[in-house]
Amino acid sequence: MVKKGRVLVTGASGRMGLHLTKKLTGMGLSVRGLVQPSTPSEKKIRLKNFGVELAEGDVNDRPSLVKACADCQTVFHLAAVLDYFQPSNVFERINKLGTENVLQACVETGVNRLVNSSSISVIGRPQYLPVDEKHPCAPIGVYGKTKLEGEILCRRFQELYGLETVIIRPALVYGKGFSLGFDVYLKQVRSGFVPMIDGGNHFIHLVHVDDVVNGFVMAANSPGANGETFFIAGNKAVTFRELTQMVADALGYRPIFVSVPYLAAIAFGGLEESKKLIGLKPAFLRSHVREFAVDYKFSNDKAKKVFGYSPKVNVDTDFPEYITWLNSVTQK
């Protein structure tokens, strides 16, 4: 439990890691953060200012992990690669093998519990709504596949070695520090022309980073969470059209929305992927189209029942504020 003893956060300098370490140190806990030697100095300074003890290392460097895990009661495993344009072997090395290395270090050093940050991408295309923890997993892209492999490793280590593990699957996270994906909405709205798959009528479920951080902490402290998996989502799902309209309203734009049929979007994705042949980065992939051309709604019922999770941030009021902030930092 994080109420006592030292805790380790892998990926401490990442978007989620900075929020979680600030929360944990604010609770008066002794927090150690795993950072790579190449981590920018400004991020290291931020962590030190929070009161975080820095441990340089890498999820593929086992000796550094053993050193980082020493004397820790709880480990929050956040380190991962999310960039869809990275080669498949990078996802395999970080999200799967890196997770296995962290688990092994936990066992070797006597860590009591590991809270693993997974993803809604492990689900694939939902078979029913709202999606709950009983829903079968059939990930579409390499990111979701390697995150699912990380989940399987967590359960294997729990069965073999008795390491307590909790798996958290956050919905699509937004909040200060998060821009990946949402910056695309800004660019489209600013351009005055917004293409939307199937008219933007598919649902997406957001969650504010503060709610996710609270979910992590609550899961780490809950005896009933041991060995379980939980979705952590916001107060409600919204359609892509509603979400983009929030962006437009927040910025004072009146863009033209253009519906793009699913098959046409797949074709455009294929054209974008062909840019790789000449060394260019595609704007999006066909796997993106497949993932976002469906409805996503997630149930918080299990998290609420087991450890009392309830989202505190309302997407209708807070997302426009977030967009105003994102607009200010992306225009610099």
C-alpha positions as CSV (number, residue, x, y, z in Angstrom):
1,M,0.0,0.0,0.0
2,V,1.2,3.5,-0.7
3,K,0.0,4.7,2.7
4,K,3.4,3.5,4.1
5,G,6.8,2.7,2.7
6,R,8.7,4.0,-0.3
7,V,7.1,3.8,-3.8
8,L,8.7,3.7,-7.2
9,V,7.2,5.2,-10.4
10,T,8.6,4.0,-13.7
11,G,8.3,6.5,-16.5
12,A,8.3,9.2,-13.9
13,S,9.3,11.9,-16.3
14,G,6.5,11.1,-18.7
15,R,3.1,12.9,-19.0
16,M,1.3,10.7,-16.5
17,G,4.4,10.1,-14.4
18,L,4.8,13.8,-13.6
19,H,1.2,14.1,-12.4
20,L,1.4,10.9,-10.4
21,T,4.7,11.7,-8.7
22,K,3.4,15.2,-7.8
23,K,0.3,13.6,-6.2
24,L,2.3,11.0,-4.3
25,T,4.8,13.4,-2.9
26,G,2.0,15.8,-2.0
27,M,0.6,12.9,0.2
28,G,3.8,13.0,2.1
29,L,5.2,9.8,0.7
30,S,8.8,8.8,-0.1
31,V,8.8,8.6,-3.9
32,R,11.5,7.3,-6.2
33,G,11.3,8.0,-9.9
34,L,12.9,5.9,-12.6
35,V,14.3,8.2,-15.3
36,Q,16.5,7.5,-18.3
37,P,20.0,9.1,-18.4
38,S,18.8,10.9,-21.5
39,T,15.8,12.5,-19.8
40,P,15.8,16.3,-20.3
41,S,17.3,18.2,-17.4
42,E,14.2,20.3,-17.0
43,K,12.0,17.2,-16.3
44,K,14.6,16.0,-13.8
45,I,14.5,19.4,-12.1
46,R,10.7,19.3,-11.9
47,L,10.8,15.9,-10.3
48,K,13.4,17.0,-7.8
49,N,11.2,20.0,-7.0
50,F,8.4,17.7,-6.2
51,G,10.7,15.9,-3.7
52,V,11.2,12.8,-5.9
53,E,14.4,10.8,-5.5
54,L,15.7,10.1,-9.0
55,A,17.0,6.7,-10.0
56,E,18.6,6.6,-13.5
57,G,17.9,3.4,-15.4
58,D,15.9,1.8,-18.1
59,V,13.2,-0.9,-18.2
60,N,15.6,-3.0,-20.3
61,D,18.5,-2.6,-17.9
62,R,17.8,-5.2,-15.1
63,P,20.5,-4.1,-12.7
64,S,19.2,-0.5,-12.7
65,L,15.7,-1.8,-12.1
66,V,16.8,-3.9,-9.1
67,K,18.5,-0.9,-7.7
68,A,15.5,1.3,-8.3
69,C,13.1,-1.2,-6.7
70,A,15.2,-1.7,-3.6
71,D,13.3,-0.9,-0.3
72,C,10.1,-0.1,-2.2
73,Q,6.7,-1.4,-1.1
74,T,4.7,-0.4,-4.2
75,V,5.7,0.1,-7.8
76,F,3.6,2.1,-10.3
77,H,4.7,0.9,-13.8
78,L,4.0,3.6,-16.2
79,A,7.0,3.4,-18.6
80,A,5.8,2.5,-22.1
81,V,6.1,3.5,-25.8
82,L,2.9,4.9,-27.3
83,D,4.1,6.4,-30.6
84,Y,2.3,4.4,-33.3
85,F,4.9,5.2,-35.8
86,Q,7.7,3.4,-34.0
87,P,8.8,0.0,-35.4
88,S,7.1,-3.1,-33.9
89,N,10.2,-4.3,-32.2
90,V,10.3,-1.1,-30.1
91,F,6.9,-1.8,-28.7
92,E,7.9,-5.4,-28.0
93,R,11.1,-4.3,-26.3
94,I,9.5,-1.6,-24.0
95,N,5.9,-2.6,-23.5
96,K,6.3,-6.4,-23.2
97,L,10.0,-7.2,-22.3
98,G,10.3,-4.0,-20.3
99,T,7.3,-4.9,-18.2
100,E,8.7,-8.4,-17.6
101,N,12.0,-6.9,-16.4
102,V,10.1,-4.6,-14.0
103,L,8.1,-7.6,-12.6
104,Q,11.3,-9.6,-12.2
105,A,13.0,-6.8,-10.3
106,C,9.9,-6.5,-8.1
107,V,10.1,-10.2,-7.2
108,E,13.9,-10.0,-6.6
109,T,13.6,-7.0,-4.2
110,G,10.5,-8.1,-2.3
111,V,8.1,-5.4,-3.6
112,N,4.6,-6.0,-2.3
113,R,2.4,-4.7,-5.1
114,L,2.8,-3.5,-8.7
115,V,0.1,-1.2,-10.3
116,N,0.4,-1.6,-14.0
117,S,-0.8,1.1,-16.4
118,S,-2.3,-0.7,-19.3
119,S,-4.7,0.7,-22.0
120,I,-8.2,0.5,-23.5
121,S,-6.4,-0.5,-26.7
122,V,-6.3,-4.1,-25.4
123,I,-10.0,-4.4,-26.1
124,G,-10.0,-3.8,-29.9
125,R,-13.5,-3.4,-31.4
126,P,-16.1,-3.5,-28.6
127,Q,-18.7,-6.2,-28.9
128,Y,-21.1,-4.5,-26.4
129,L,-21.4,-1.2,-24.5
130,P,-20.5,-0.1,-22.0
131,V,-17.3,-2.2,-22.1
132,D,-16.6,-3.8,-18.7
133,E,-13.7,-5.9,-17.4
134,K,-15.3,-9.1,-18.6
135,H,-15.1,-8.0,-22.3
136,P,-12.8,-10.2,-24.4
137,C,-9.6,-8.7,-25.6
138,A,-8.7,-8.6,-29.3
139,P,-6.3,-5.6,-29.8
140,I,-6.0,-4.3,-33.3
141,G,-2.6,-2.5,-33.4
142,V,0.8,-3.4,-32.0
143,Y,0.5,-1.0,-29.1
144,G,-2.7,-2.7,-27.8
145,K,-1.1,-6.2,-28.5
146,T,2.0,-5.4,-26.4
147,K,0.0,-3.8,-23.6
148,L,-2.1,-7.0,-23.4
149,E,1.0,-9.1,-23.3
150,G,2.1,-6.9,-20.4
151,E,-1.1,-7.6,-18.6
152,I,-0.7,-11.4,-19.1
153,L,2.8,-11.1,-17.6
154,C,1.5,-9.4,-14.6
155,R,-0.9,-12.2,-13.9
156,R,1.8,-14.9,-14.6
157,F,4.1,-13.3,-12.0
158,Q,1.3,-13.1,-9.5
159,E,0.5,-16.8,-9.9
160,L,4.2,-17.9,-9.9
161,Y,5.7,-15.6,-7.2
162,G,2.8,-14.1,-5.2
163,L,3.5,-10.6,-6.3
164,E,0.4,-8.5,-5.9
165,T,-0.6,-6.9,-9.2
166,V,-3.4,-4.5,-10.2
167,I,-4.1,-3.5,-13.8
168,I,-5.5,-0.1,-14.7
169,R,-6.9,0.7,-18.1
170,P,-7.4,4.4,-18.4
171,A,-9.8,5.8,-21.1
172,L,-8.4,8.5,-23.5
173,V,-6.5,10.8,-21.2
174,Y,-6.5,14.6,-21.4
175,G,-5.2,17.4,-19.2
176,K,-2.2,19.7,-19.0
177,G,0.8,18.0,-20.4
178,F,-1.2,15.8,-22.8
179,S,-1.3,16.9,-26.4
180,L,-0.8,13.8,-28.6
181,G,-3.9,13.4,-30.7
182,F,-5.8,16.4,-29.4
183,D,-3.4,18.7,-31.3
184,V,-4.8,17.2,-34.5
185,Y,-8.3,18.5,-33.6
186,L,-6.8,22.0,-33.1
187,K,-5.1,22.0,-36.5
188,Q,-8.2,20.9,-38.2
189,V,-10.4,23.4,-36.5
190,R,-8.0,26.2,-37.2
191,S,-7.9,25.2,-40.9
192,G,-11.7,25.6,-41.0
193,F,-12.1,22.1,-42.6
194,V,-12.7,19.0,-40.4
195,P,-13.1,15.6,-42.0
196,M,-14.9,13.1,-39.7
197,I,-15.3,9.3,-40.1
198,D,-19.0,8.5,-40.6
199,G,-19.9,12.0,-39.7
200,G,-18.2,12.0,-36.3
201,N,-21.1,10.0,-34.8
202,H,-18.9,7.4,-33.0
203,F,-18.4,7.7,-29.3
204,I,-15.1,8.2,-27.5
205,H,-14.6,8.1,-23.7
206,L,-12.3,10.6,-22.2
207,V,-10.9,10.8,-18.7
208,H,-9.0,13.7,-17.0
209,V,-5.4,12.9,-15.8
210,D,-6.4,13.9,-12.2
211,D,-9.1,11.2,-12.2
212,V,-6.6,8.6,-13.5
213,V,-4.0,9.5,-10.9
214,N,-6.6,9.2,-8.1
215,G,-7.6,5.8,-9.6
216,F,-4.0,4.6,-9.4
217,V,-3.6,5.6,-5.8
218,M,-7.0,4.2,-4.8
219,A,-6.2,0.9,-6.5
220,A,-2.8,0.7,-4.8
221,N,-4.4,1.1,-1.4
222,S,-7.3,-1.2,-1.9
223,P,-6.9,-4.8,-0.6
224,G,-9.8,-5.9,-2.9
225,A,-8.0,-4.6,-6.0
226,N,-5.3,-7.3,-5.8
227,G,-5.3,-9.5,-8.9
228,E,-7.9,-7.4,-10.6
229,T,-8.3,-5.2,-13.7
230,F,-10.1,-1.9,-13.8
231,F,-11.3,0.7,-16.3
232,I,-10.8,4.3,-15.2
233,A,-13.0,6.6,-17.3
234,G,-14.6,10.0,-17.2
235,N,-18.1,10.9,-16.3
236,K,-19.5,10.2,-19.8
237,A,-18.7,9.4,-23.4
238,V,-19.1,12.0,-26.2
239,T,-19.1,11.7,-30.0
240,F,-16.2,12.9,-32.1
241,R,-18.5,15.5,-33.5
242,E,-19.4,16.8,-30.0
243,L,-15.8,16.7,-29.0
244,T,-14.6,18.7,-32.1
245,Q,-17.5,21.1,-31.6
246,M,-16.2,21.7,-28.0
247,V,-12.8,22.6,-29.5
248,A,-14.4,24.9,-32.0
249,D,-16.5,26.7,-29.4
250,A,-13.6,27.1,-27.1
251,L,-11.5,28.7,-29.8
252,G,-14.3,30.7,-31.4
253,Y,-14.1,28.9,-34.8
254,R,-16.9,27.8,-37.0
255,P,-15.3,25.0,-39.2
256,I,-17.0,23.0,-41.9
257,F,-17.6,19.4,-40.9
258,V,-17.2,16.9,-43.7
259,S,-18.3,13.2,-43.3
260,V,-15.8,10.6,-44.7
261,P,-17.1,7.1,-45.2
262,Y,-15.2,4.4,-43.4
263,L,-13.9,2.6,-46.5
264,A,-12.7,6.0,-47.9
265,A,-10.9,6.7,-44.7
266,I,-9.2,3.2,-44.9
267,A,-8.1,4.0,-48.4
268,F,-6.7,7.4,-47.3
269,G,-4.9,5.6,-44.5
270,G,-3.3,3.3,-47.0
271,L,-2.1,6.3,-49.0
272,E,-0.7,7.9,-45.9
273,E,1.2,4.7,-45.0
274,S,2.9,4.7,-48.4
275,K,4.8,7.8,-47.3
276,K,7.0,5.4,-45.3
277,L,8.5,4.2,-48.6
278,I,10.0,7.5,-49.2
279,G,11.0,8.2,-45.6
280,L,8.1,10.4,-44.6
281,K,5.9,10.1,-41.5
282,P,2.2,9.3,-42.2
283,A,-0.4,11.6,-40.7
284,F,-2.4,8.5,-39.6
285,L,-2.5,4.8,-40.2
286,R,-5.3,2.4,-41.3
287,S,-5.2,0.9,-37.8
288,H,-6.1,4.3,-36.4
289,V,-9.2,4.3,-38.7
290,R,-10.2,0.8,-37.5
291,E,-9.8,1.8,-33.9
292,F,-11.7,5.0,-34.0
293,A,-14.5,4.0,-36.4
294,V,-16.4,2.3,-33.6
295,D,-18.1,3.4,-30.4
296,Y,-16.2,3.4,-27.1
297,K,-18.0,3.6,-23.7
298,F,-16.5,2.1,-20.6
299,S,-18.0,1.2,-17.3
300,N,-16.5,2.5,-14.0
301,D,-18.8,0.2,-12.0
302,K,-16.1,-2.2,-10.9
303,A,-13.7,0.5,-9.8
304,K,-16.5,2.2,-7.9
305,K,-17.6,-1.0,-6.1
306,V,-14.1,-2.2,-5.2
307,F,-12.3,1.1,-4.1
308,G,-14.9,3.9,-4.5
309,Y,-13.6,5.5,-7.7
310,S,-15.8,8.2,-9.1
311,P,-14.7,10.8,-11.7
312,K,-14.5,14.3,-10.3
313,V,-13.8,16.1,-13.5
314,N,-16.7,16.9,-15.9
315,V,-15.8,16.7,-19.5
316,D,-18.4,19.3,-20.5
317,T,-16.8,22.0,-18.3
318,D,-13.2,21.0,-18.1
319,F,-12.4,19.9,-21.7
320,P,-12.9,23.4,-23.1
321,E,-10.5,24.8,-20.5
322,Y,-8.0,22.2,-21.5
323,I,-8.3,23.1,-25.1
324,T,-7.8,26.8,-24.3
325,W,-4.5,25.8,-22.5
326,L,-3.4,23.4,-25.4
327,N,-4.1,26.2,-27.9
328,S,-1.9,28.6,-26.0
329,V,1.1,26.1,-25.8
330,T,0.9,24.8,-29.4
331,Q,0.9,28.3,-30.8
332,K,4.2,29.2,-29.1
